Amino acid sequence: MNSNLPVEVPFKKSILLVTSFAAFLAPFLGSAVNLALPAIGKDLHSNAISLGWVVSSYILSTAIFLMPFGRLGDIVGRKKVFFLGILLFTISTFLIIFSHSILSLIILRIFQGLSSAMIFGTSLAIITSVYLPGERGKAMGINITATYLGLSCGPVIGGLLTQYLGWRSIFAFLVPFGIISLILIQRKIKTEWAEAVGEKFDLRGSFIYGIALASFMYGFSKLPSSLGWICILTGSLLAVIFLIVENNISNPVFDIRLILKNRVFAFSGIAALINYSATSAIGFFISLYLQYLKGLDARSAGLIMISQPIAMTLLSPLAGKLSDKRNPGAIASFGMGITASGLILLCFITQSTPDYVIVLLLLLLGTGFGIFSSPNSNAIMSSVEKRHLGIASGVVGTMRMVGQMMSMGIAMMLISLFIGKQTINPDTYPGLISAMRTGFIIFSVLSIIGIFASLARHKTMKKNIIFKEKAF
């Protein structure tokens, strides 16, 4: 397809339908699994550290493969990679139904993460290929709304399924949706996008990148042990080697010039990384807080936790549409400020905090995140050339997943420090409260830093977007 030609409206809507439907699946599963962790722990006899890896294994796998699959989509075709991702996601989700040990569950979650990397490494690039500047923010807002809708439905539906049919029913519930997604792709998407066709895939760089990221993130989850610091140092050294290698080849998996010469791209990516690092473990902590400390069942906890993604769902398309007309960086910075306010207030919750206060705080956090996400993604995707769309899409997803992994790494480190490898019980509740409070303090500081990172791109935002619009 010649991406410079105007695209028919029905085709655009079909693309948005398919990518948004796929965008619903993984967030739904993630939020539902967070709520099902106590049930999984009881069924598979797992401690808090192992339950953390049920979440972290998926995030780590997705983070490692996102950028390589984004680049591969540029070369062999984004639709092809997107389709295979949905297929693998459906198969791995089906197999988890029969998992009878925590190890097998974690391994299959790794495959789910790999498939999600194929999906999210190409979906934003496909949308950007079809929608022109001036309408792209609205389209991304709708797509991200589907993500937040998945987050919204996950706690409610996941809570009901877990309580009445068991945690395995969550995965069984998603299999038909995966099959429907595959049918939609085959029927609705007849076009392929591969602006970098013929270019070589950087296998060596992808391998170094994956090992570096895995080492760094695994080490982060093992802090404050000596093994954790060794892994972080190893990952950091490999990251330096990766950047040197990428700077000296013609077709890198990640073009380092995007960071060195594109201020908007660089600071938008940093803002996304910080934002996800500061917010992703909130669901993990709140799920444990509501079910252990407050004594709520999975259904009741889900009804409370739905408040955050509802706010995201309502505000994301509005913020995305607004970012087509106003400076995306300024809007995203405002959203980050609201998020920081919510996190600061969370530092003061106790076991006796009323449920309605928790709901209000989650609504405040959801408002900030909903205002931040769409404009920030629009800023990143609008700041690069078409042949780099897959890389940019991969970067958006990578910042999200690395941020989530760092957030969970902080949470797991604090659980290890305050509770250890004991199961969560009334004797360890004081440790759980201390871990939560410390985590929210760390996340608050990160959010405040993120505000400055987001504002740093503001001066050149308008100039860069105008330049890229001419390129399109």
C-alpha positions as CSV (number, residue, x, y, z in Angstrom):
1,M,0.0,0.0,0.0
2,N,1.3,3.5,-0.9
3,S,1.0,5.2,2.5
4,N,1.1,8.6,0.9
5,L,-2.3,8.1,-0.7
6,P,-5.5,9.1,1.1
7,V,-7.1,6.2,3.0
8,E,-10.9,5.5,2.7
9,V,-12.9,6.1,5.9
10,P,-14.5,2.6,6.0
11,F,-11.0,1.0,5.8
12,K,-9.7,3.3,8.6
13,K,-12.6,2.3,10.8
14,S,-11.9,-1.4,10.1
15,I,-8.3,-0.9,11.1
16,L,-9.3,0.9,14.3
17,L,-11.8,-1.8,15.1
18,V,-9.3,-4.6,14.8
19,T,-6.5,-3.0,16.6
20,S,-8.7,-1.8,19.4
21,F,-10.3,-5.2,19.8
22,A,-6.8,-6.7,20.2
23,A,-5.8,-3.9,22.5
24,F,-8.6,-4.9,24.9
25,L,-7.3,-8.5,25.5
26,A,-3.9,-8.1,27.3
27,P,-5.0,-5.3,29.7
28,F,-8.1,-7.2,30.6
29,L,-6.0,-10.3,31.4
30,G,-3.5,-8.2,33.4
31,S,-6.0,-6.5,35.6
32,A,-8.0,-9.8,36.1
33,V,-4.8,-11.7,37.0
34,N,-3.9,-9.0,39.6
35,L,-7.2,-9.6,41.3
36,A,-6.9,-13.4,41.1
37,L,-3.4,-13.5,42.7
38,P,-4.7,-14.6,46.2
39,A,-6.7,-17.4,44.6
40,I,-3.8,-18.5,42.4
41,G,-1.5,-18.5,45.5
42,K,-3.9,-20.6,47.5
43,D,-4.5,-23.1,44.6
44,L,-0.9,-23.5,43.6
45,H,0.6,-23.0,47.2
46,S,2.7,-20.0,46.2
47,N,4.3,-17.3,48.3
48,A,4.1,-13.5,47.6
49,I,7.4,-13.6,45.6
50,S,6.2,-16.3,43.3
51,L,2.9,-14.5,42.8
52,G,4.9,-11.4,41.9
53,W,6.6,-13.4,39.1
54,V,3.2,-14.4,37.7
55,V,2.9,-10.7,36.8
56,S,6.6,-9.9,36.2
57,S,7.4,-12.8,33.9
58,Y,4.7,-11.5,31.4
59,I,6.0,-7.9,31.7
60,L,9.6,-8.9,31.2
61,S,9.0,-11.1,28.2
62,T,6.9,-8.4,26.5
63,A,9.6,-5.7,27.2
64,I,12.4,-7.8,25.7
65,F,10.6,-8.6,22.4
66,L,8.6,-5.4,21.8
67,M,11.3,-3.3,20.0
68,P,12.6,-6.3,17.9
69,F,9.1,-7.2,16.8
70,G,8.3,-3.6,16.0
71,R,11.4,-3.4,13.7
72,L,10.5,-6.8,12.2
73,G,7.1,-5.5,11.4
74,D,8.7,-2.7,9.5
75,I,10.6,-5.2,7.4
76,V,8.3,-8.2,6.8
77,G,4.9,-6.6,7.3
78,R,3.1,-5.3,10.4
79,K,-0.1,-7.1,9.7
80,K,1.7,-10.5,9.5
81,V,3.5,-9.9,12.9
82,F,0.2,-8.6,14.4
83,F,-1.7,-11.7,13.3
84,L,0.9,-14.1,14.6
85,G,0.9,-12.3,17.9
86,I,-2.9,-12.8,18.3
87,L,-2.5,-16.4,17.3
88,L,0.2,-17.1,19.9
89,F,-1.7,-15.2,22.6
90,T,-4.8,-17.3,22.0
91,I,-2.9,-20.6,22.1
92,S,-0.8,-19.7,25.3
93,T,-4.0,-18.4,27.0
94,F,-5.7,-21.7,26.3
95,L,-2.8,-23.8,27.6
96,I,-2.8,-21.9,30.9
97,I,-6.2,-23.3,31.7
98,F,-4.4,-26.7,32.3
99,S,-1.5,-25.3,34.3
100,H,-1.1,-27.1,37.6
101,S,2.1,-25.6,39.1
102,I,3.4,-22.1,39.6
103,L,6.4,-22.8,37.3
104,S,4.3,-23.9,34.4
105,L,2.0,-20.9,34.8
106,I,5.0,-18.6,34.8
107,I,6.5,-20.2,31.7
108,L,3.2,-19.8,29.8
109,R,3.0,-16.2,31.0
110,I,6.3,-15.7,29.3
111,F,4.8,-16.9,26.0
112,Q,1.9,-14.6,26.6
113,G,4.3,-11.7,27.0
114,L,6.1,-12.6,23.7
115,S,2.7,-12.6,21.9
116,S,1.8,-9.3,23.4
117,A,5.1,-7.8,22.1
118,M,4.1,-8.9,18.6
119,I,0.7,-7.2,19.0
120,F,1.7,-3.9,20.7
121,G,4.9,-3.6,18.7
122,T,2.9,-3.2,15.5
123,S,-0.6,-1.9,16.4
124,L,0.3,1.8,16.9
125,A,2.5,1.7,13.8
126,I,-0.5,0.3,11.8
127,I,-2.8,3.1,13.1
128,T,-0.1,5.8,12.3
129,S,0.3,4.4,8.8
130,V,-3.4,4.9,8.2
131,Y,-4.3,8.0,10.1
132,L,-2.7,11.4,9.1
133,P,-1.6,14.1,11.5
134,G,-4.6,16.0,12.7
135,E,-6.7,12.9,13.2
136,R,-4.1,10.5,14.6
137,G,-4.5,11.6,18.3
138,K,-8.2,10.8,18.2
139,A,-7.6,7.4,16.7
140,M,-4.9,6.6,19.3
141,G,-7.2,7.9,22.0
142,I,-9.9,5.4,20.9
143,N,-7.3,2.6,20.7
144,I,-6.0,3.4,24.2
145,T,-9.6,3.6,25.4
146,A,-10.0,0.0,24.4
147,T,-6.9,-0.8,26.5
148,Y,-8.4,1.0,29.5
149,L,-11.8,-0.7,28.9
150,G,-9.9,-4.0,29.3
151,L,-8.5,-2.7,32.5
152,S,-12.0,-1.6,33.6
153,C,-13.7,-4.9,32.8
154,G,-10.8,-7.0,34.2
155,P,-11.4,-6.5,37.9
156,V,-15.2,-6.8,37.7
157,I,-15.5,-9.8,35.3
158,G,-12.2,-11.3,36.6
159,G,-13.5,-11.0,40.2
160,L,-16.8,-12.7,39.3
161,L,-15.1,-15.5,37.4
162,T,-12.6,-16.1,40.1
163,Q,-15.1,-16.1,42.9
164,Y,-17.7,-18.4,41.2
165,L,-15.7,-20.5,38.7
166,G,-12.1,-20.3,39.8
167,W,-9.1,-18.3,38.5
168,R,-8.6,-20.6,35.4
169,S,-11.9,-19.4,34.1
170,I,-10.4,-16.0,33.4
171,F,-8.1,-17.5,30.7
172,A,-10.9,-19.7,29.3
173,F,-13.1,-16.5,29.0
174,L,-10.5,-14.9,26.7
175,V,-9.9,-17.7,24.3
176,P,-13.1,-17.0,22.2
177,F,-12.1,-13.3,22.0
178,G,-8.7,-14.3,20.6
179,I,-10.4,-16.4,17.9
180,I,-12.8,-13.5,17.1
181,S,-9.7,-11.2,16.7
182,L,-8.1,-13.6,14.2
183,I,-11.3,-13.7,12.2
184,L,-11.5,-9.9,12.2
185,I,-7.9,-9.5,11.0
186,Q,-8.5,-12.0,8.1
187,R,-11.7,-10.3,7.0
188,K,-11.1,-6.7,7.7
189,I,-7.4,-6.1,7.0
190,K,-6.5,-6.8,3.4
191,T,-3.5,-4.5,3.3
192,E,0.1,-4.9,4.4
193,W,2.5,-2.3,5.6
194,A,6.3,-2.7,5.4
195,E,8.1,0.6,4.7
196,A,11.5,-0.9,5.5
197,V,11.1,-4.0,3.2
198,G,14.4,-5.3,2.0
199,E,16.4,-4.0,4.9
200,K,18.3,-6.5,7.1
201,F,17.0,-7.4,10.6
202,D,19.5,-6.7,13.3
203,L,19.6,-10.1,15.0
204,R,22.8,-9.5,16.9
205,G,21.6,-6.2,18.3
206,S,18.2,-7.7,19.2
207,F,20.0,-10.5,21.1
208,I,22.3,-8.1,23.1
209,Y,19.3,-5.9,23.8
210,G,17.2,-8.8,25.1
211,I,20.0,-10.1,27.4
212,A,20.8,-6.6,28.7
213,L,17.1,-5.9,29.5
214,A,16.5,-9.3,31.0
215,S,19.6,-9.0,33.2
216,F,18.8,-5.5,34.3
217,M,15.1,-6.2,35.1
218,Y,15.8,-9.6,36.8
219,G,18.5,-7.8,38.9
220,F,16.1,-5.1,39.8
221,S,13.6,-7.7,41.1
222,K,16.3,-9.3,43.3
223,L,17.4,-6.1,45.1
224,P,18.8,-5.5,47.6
225,S,20.8,-8.8,47.3
226,S,24.3,-9.0,45.8
227,L,22.9,-11.0,42.9
228,G,20.6,-8.2,42.1
229,W,23.4,-5.6,42.0
230,I,25.5,-7.9,39.9
231,C,22.7,-8.5,37.3
232,I,22.0,-4.7,37.2
233,L,25.7,-4.0,36.5
234,T,25.9,-6.7,33.9
235,G,22.7,-5.3,32.2
236,S,24.0,-1.8,32.3
237,L,27.3,-2.8,30.6
238,L,25.5,-4.8,28.0
239,A,23.3,-1.8,27.3
240,V,26.4,0.3,26.6
241,I,27.7,-2.4,24.2
242,F,24.2,-2.4,22.6
243,L,24.3,1.3,21.9
244,I,27.8,1.1,20.5
245,V,26.8,-1.7,18.2
246,E,23.7,0.0,17.0
247,N,25.6,3.2,16.3
248,N,27.9,1.4,13.9
249,I,25.5,-0.5,11.7
250,S,23.3,0.6,8.8
251,N,20.0,-1.1,9.8
252,P,19.9,-1.1,13.6
253,V,17.0,-2.6,15.6
254,F,17.0,0.7,17.3
255,D,18.2,3.9,15.6
256,I,20.1,5.7,18.4
257,R,19.8,9.0,16.4
258,L,16.1,9.0,17.4
259,I,17.3,9.8,20.9
260,L,20.3,11.9,20.1
261,K,18.7,14.2,17.5
262,N,15.0,14.1,18.3
263,R,14.3,15.9,21.6
264,V,10.5,15.2,21.5
265,F,11.0,11.5,20.9
266,A,13.6,11.2,23.7
267,F,11.8,13.1,26.4
268,S,8.4,11.6,25.5
269,G,9.9,8.2,25.9
270,I,11.5,9.1,29.2
271,A,8.2,10.6,30.5
272,A,6.4,7.3,29.5
273,L,9.0,5.2,31.3
274,I,8.8,7.2,34.5
275,N,5.0,7.4,34.4
276,Y,4.6,3.6,34.1
277,S,7.4,3.0,36.7
278,A,5.4,5.1,39.1
279,T,1.9,3.6,38.5
280,S,2.0,0.0,37.3
281,A,2.4,-1.7,40.7
282,I,-0.5,0.2,42.2
283,G,-3.0,-2.5,41.1
284,F,-0.8,-5.2,42.6
285,F,-0.6,-3.4,46.0
286,I,-4.3,-2.3,46.1
287,S,-5.4,-5.9,45.2
288,L,-3.5,-7.3,48.2
289,Y,-4.6,-4.4,50.4
290,L,-8.3,-4.9,49.7
291,Q,-8.4,-8.7,49.9
292,Y,-6.0,-9.3,52.8
293,L,-6.0,-6.1,54.9
294,K,-9.7,-5.1,54.3
295,G,-11.0,-8.7,54.0
296,L,-13.0,-8.2,50.8
297,D,-13.8,-10.9,48.4
298,A,-12.5,-10.8,44.8
299,R,-15.8,-9.5,43.5
300,S,-16.0,-6.6,46.0
301,A,-12.3,-5.7,45.5
302,G,-12.9,-5.7,41.7
303,L,-15.8,-3.2,42.0
304,I,-13.5,-0.8,43.9
305,M,-10.5,-1.3,41.6
306,I,-12.6,-0.6,38.5
307,S,-12.8,3.1,39.4
308,Q,-9.2,3.9,38.1
309,P,-9.6,2.4,34.6
310,I,-13.1,3.9,34.2
311,A,-11.6,7.3,34.6
312,M,-8.9,6.3,32.1
313,T,-11.5,5.1,29.6
314,L,-13.6,8.2,29.7
315,L,-10.7,10.7,29.5
316,S,-8.3,9.1,27.1
317,P,-10.2,9.7,23.9
318,L,-10.9,13.3,24.9
319,A,-7.2,13.9,25.7
320,G,-6.2,12.2,22.4
321,K,-8.5,14.4,20.4
322,L,-7.4,17.5,22.2
323,S,-3.7,16.6,21.4
324,D,-4.5,16.9,17.7
325,K,-5.3,20.6,18.2
326,R,-3.0,21.6,21.2
327,N,0.5,20.8,22.3
328,P,0.5,17.1,23.3
329,G,3.5,17.6,25.6
330,A,1.7,20.2,27.7
331,I,-1.4,18.1,28.0
332,A,0.7,15.0,29.0
333,S,2.6,17.1,31.6
334,F,-0.7,18.2,33.2
335,G,-1.8,14.5,33.4
336,M,1.4,13.6,35.1
337,G,0.9,16.3,37.7
338,I,-2.5,14.9,38.6
339,T,-1.0,11.4,38.9
340,A,1.6,12.7,41.3
341,S,-1.1,14.2,43.5
342,G,-2.9,10.9,43.7
343,L,0.2,9.0,44.6
344,I,1.1,11.4,47.4
345,L,-2.3,11.0,48.9
346,L,-2.1,7.2,48.7
347,C,0.9,7.4,51.0
348,F,-1.5,8.1,53.9
349,I,-3.9,5.2,53.6
350,T,-4.2,2.8,56.5
351,Q,-6.1,-0.5,57.2
352,S,-9.0,1.6,58.5
353,T,-9.2,4.0,55.5
354,P,-12.8,4.0,54.2
355,D,-13.5,2.2,50.9
356,Y,-14.9,5.4,49.3
357,V,-11.6,7.2,49.9
358,I,-9.8,4.4,48.1
359,V,-12.3,4.8,45.2
360,L,-11.7,8.6,45.1
361,L,-8.0,8.2,45.1
362,L,-8.1,5.6,42.3
363,L,-10.4,7.9,40.3
364,L,-7.8,10.7,40.7
365,L,-5.0,8.5,39.5
366,G,-7.1,7.3,36.6
367,T,-7.8,10.9,35.6
368,G,-4.1,11.7,35.5
369,F,-3.1,8.7,33.6
370,G,-6.0,9.1,31.1
371,I,-4.9,12.7,30.3
372,F,-1.2,11.6,30.0
373,S,-1.2,8.5,27.9
374,S,-2.9,9.4,24.5
375,P,-1.1,12.8,24.1
376,N,2.2,11.3,25.0
377,S,1.9,8.4,22.5
378,N,0.7,10.9,19.9
379,A,3.8,13.0,20.5
380,I,6.1,10.0,20.1
381,M,4.5,8.6,16.9
382,S,4.2,12.0,15.3
383,S,7.9,12.8,15.8
384,V,9.4,10.1,13.5
385,E,9.5,9.2,9.8
386,K,7.3,6.5,8.4
387,R,10.2,3.9,8.1
388,H,10.7,4.2,11.8
389,L,7.0,3.8,12.8
390,G,7.6,0.2,13.9
391,I,10.5,1.2,16.0
392,A,8.6,4.0,17.5
393,S,5.6,1.8,18.3
394,G,8.0,-0.7,19.9
395,V,9.5,2.1,21.9
396,V,6.1,3.2,23.2
397,G,5.4,-0.4,24.2
398,T,8.9,-1.0,25.6
399,M,8.7,2.1,27.8
400,R,5.4,0.9,29.1
401,M,6.6,-2.7,29.8
402,V,10.0,-1.7,31.2
403,G,8.2,0.8,33.4
404,Q,5.8,-1.8,34.6
405,M,8.7,-4.2,35.3
406,M,10.6,-1.6,37.3
407,S,7.4,-0.8,39.2
408,M,6.8,-4.5,40.0
409,G,10.5,-4.8,40.8
410,I,10.2,-2.1,43.4
411,A,7.1,-3.7,44.8
412,M,8.7,-7.2,44.9
413,M,11.9,-5.7,46.5
414,L,9.7,-4.1,49.2
415,I,7.7,-7.3,49.8
416,S,11.0,-9.1,50.2
417,L,12.4,-6.6,52.6
418,F,9.3,-6.3,54.8
419,I,7.7,-9.8,54.5
420,G,10.3,-12.1,53.0
421,K,9.3,-15.5,51.6
422,Q,6.5,-16.0,54.1
423,T,2.9,-16.3,52.9
424,I,0.7,-13.3,53.6
425,N,-1.2,-13.8,56.8
426,P,-2.3,-11.7,59.8
427,D,1.2,-11.9,61.3
428,T,2.7,-10.3,58.2
429,Y,0.0,-7.6,57.7
430,P,2.1,-4.8,59.3
431,G,4.9,-5.6,56.9
432,L,2.5,-5.5,54.0
433,I,1.3,-2.0,55.1
434,S,4.9,-0.8,55.4
435,A,5.8,-2.2,52.0
436,M,2.8,-0.4,50.4
437,R,3.5,3.0,52.1
438,T,7.2,2.9,51.1
439,G,6.2,1.9,47.6
440,F,3.8,4.8,47.3
441,I,6.4,7.3,48.6
442,I,8.9,6.0,45.9
443,F,6.3,6.3,43.2
444,S,5.4,9.8,44.3
445,V,9.0,11.0,43.9
446,L,9.2,9.3,40.5
447,S,6.0,11.1,39.3
448,I,7.4,14.5,40.4
449,I,10.6,13.8,38.4
450,G,8.4,12.7,35.5
451,I,6.7,16.1,35.4
452,F,10.0,17.8,34.7
453,A,10.9,15.2,32.0
454,S,7.6,15.7,30.3
455,L,8.0,19.5,30.4
456,A,11.5,19.3,29.0
457,R,10.2,18.6,25.5
458,H,7.7,21.4,25.6
459,K,9.8,24.2,23.9
460,T,10.5,22.2,20.8
461,M,7.2,20.2,20.6
462,K,5.4,22.4,18.1
463,K,8.4,22.9,15.8
464,N,9.1,19.1,15.6
465,I,5.4,18.2,14.9
466,I,5.1,20.8,12.1
467,F,8.3,19.5,10.5
468,K,7.0,15.9,10.7
469,E,3.6,16.9,9.2
470,K,5.5,18.2,6.2
471,A,7.3,14.9,5.9
472,F,4.0,13.0,5.8
